[in-house]
Structures are given as C-alpha cells and as structure tokens.
Amino acid sequence: MKKLSAILLIFSLRFSATANAQKKDSIKQPEEKIEVNKEFDEKGNLIRYDSI
C-alpha cells in the first residue's frame, strides 16, 4: 500500500510540473520599440548619442 501511494504521489507531481511548464510557454512577450538618436558635427564626428 505504501509503494502504491508513493508511486501515485510521484506521478501526480510529475504531471503537475509539466502542466505548469506548458502554461509559462504560452505567455506572450511584449513588443519593444527602440529608438536611437545620434547627432553629428559638420566633420561627421558623433557628438551626441541617446537611446530610448
């Protein structure tokens, strides 16, 4: 009886872990928009760099 209980406990923990792993994969990641602003002087040298 103890062996049967232990086996059922192991199987139930195993299946619950896989069910949670599948739920985490279905989360949609937010879209990111990256803007980079650069300013150059008249010689073409980079004088200001700003990224958001």
C-alpha positions, 0 to 999 in steps of 0.5 A: 500500500505504501509503494502504491501511494508513493508511486501515485504521489510521484506521478501526480507531481510529475504531471503537475510540473509539466502542466505548469511548464506548458502554461509559462510557454504560452505567455506572450512577450511584449513588443519593444520599440527602440529608438536611437538618436545620434547627432553629428558635427559638420566633420561627421564626428558623433557628438551626441548619442541617446537611446530610448 
